[in-house]
């Protein structure tokens, strides 16, 4: 009998009430989420036919043109030249990074990126060689 009284007292502690409330809220939130998710999954997509055609075209283009070119590029062009091409395009991207830094008022980052851009564009042969990384 005493064990039953002890058990009933344990069930009515503030901590257990809080846990039961939290688990009820969690269950309700989960039920709402699953309901909304299932409604969204069953919604008709008015662009489905167009998306399917674009996907099929992209898959065809990738399999017959772009992938063979990329594989051939990796097999034929030496790694040093691929690194130089990557550095060149990374140097071009630094212009947009610099503009982004200025728009976000990150002037220290903008100064670093502009210095990197100037060094790589001049000393690094238009960014083909990443001289700024070795400078610091």
ZAMARGU-4260 file (C-alpha; in steps of 0.2 Angstrom, whole numbers, plus 5000, padded with zeros to 4 digits):
<rodrens>
0) 5000/5000/5000 | 5014/5012/5004 | 5022/5009/4988 | 5006/5014/4979 | 5006/5030/4989
5) 5024/5034/4985 | 5020/5030/4966 | 5006/5042/4966 | 5016/5056/4974 | 5030/5054/4961
10) 5017/5056/4947 | 5011/5073/4954 | 5028/5081/4956 | 5030/5098/4947 | 5044/5090/4937
15) 5033/5076/4930 | 5019/5088/4927 | 5031/5099/4917 | 5037/5084/4907 | 5020/5078/4903
20) 5015/5096/4897 | 5031/5096/4886 | 5028/5079/4879 | 5010/5084/4875 | 5016/5100/4866
25) 5029/5090/4857 | 5016/5077/4851 | 5004/5091/4845 | 5018/5100/4836 | 5023/5084/4828
30) 5005/5080/4822 | 5003/5097/4815 | 5020/5096/4806 | 5016/5079/4799 | 4999/5084/4793
35) 5006/5100/4784 | 5019/5089/4776 | 5007/5076/4770 | 4996/5090/4762 | 5011/5098/4754
40) 5017/5081/4747 | 5000/5078/4739 | 4998/5095/4731 | 4997/5096/4712 | 5012/5104/4704
45) 5006/5115/4689 | 5024/5115/4683 | 5027/5096/4684 | 5027/5093/4665 | 5039/5107/4661
50) 5050/5102/4676 | 5051/5084/4670 | 5055/5089/4652 | 5069/5101/4658 | 5076/5088/4670
55) 5076/5075/4655 | 5085/5088/4644 | 5098/5092/4657 | 5101/5073/4661 | 5103/5070/4642
60) 5115/5085/4640 | 5125/5080/4655 | 5127/5062/4649 | 5131/5065/4631 | 5140/5082/4631
65) 5145/5089/4648 | 5152/5074/4657 | 5163/5068/4643 | 5170/5085/4641 | 5174/5086/4660
70) 5181/5068/4660 | 5192/5072/4645 | 5198/5089/4653 | 5203/5080/4669 | 5212/5066/4659
75) 5221/5078/4646 | 5225/5094/4656 | 5239/5092/4669 | 5234/5096/4687 | 5245/5112/4687
80) 5235/5119/4673 | 5219/5115/4680 | 5224/5123/4697 | 5229/5139/4686 | 5212/5139/4678
85) 5204/5137/4695 | 5214/5152/4702 | 5210/5163/4687 | 5191/5160/4690 | 5193/5162/4709
90) 5202/5179/4706 | 5187/5185/4695 | 5175/5179/4710 | 5185/5190/4722 | 5178/5205/4713
95) 5160/5200/4719 | 5167/5195/4736 | 5174/5213/4738 | 5158/5221/4733 | 5149/5210/4745
100) 5161/5215/4759 | 5158/5233/4755 | 5139/5232/4755 | 5140/5223/4772 | 5152/5237/4779
105) 5165/5224/4782 | 5179/5236/4778 | 5194/5225/4785 | 5188/5211/4775 | 5186/5222/4760
110) 5204/5229/4762 | 5211/5211/4763 | 5201/5205/4748 | 5206/5221/4737 | 5224/5218/4742
115) 5222/5200/4737 | 5214/5205/4720 | 5227/5217/4716 | 5242/5206/4720 | 5235/5191/4711
120) 5229/5201/4696 | 5246/5210/4694 | 5260/5198/4700 | 5250/5182/4698 | 5247/5184/4679
125) 5229/5189/4680 | 5226/5177/4695 | 5233/5161/4687 | 5246/5160/4700 | 5239/5163/4718
130) 5253/5174/4725 | 5243/5182/4738 | 5241/5165/4748 | 5260/5164/4750 | 5261/5183/4755
135) 5248/5180/4769
</rodrens>
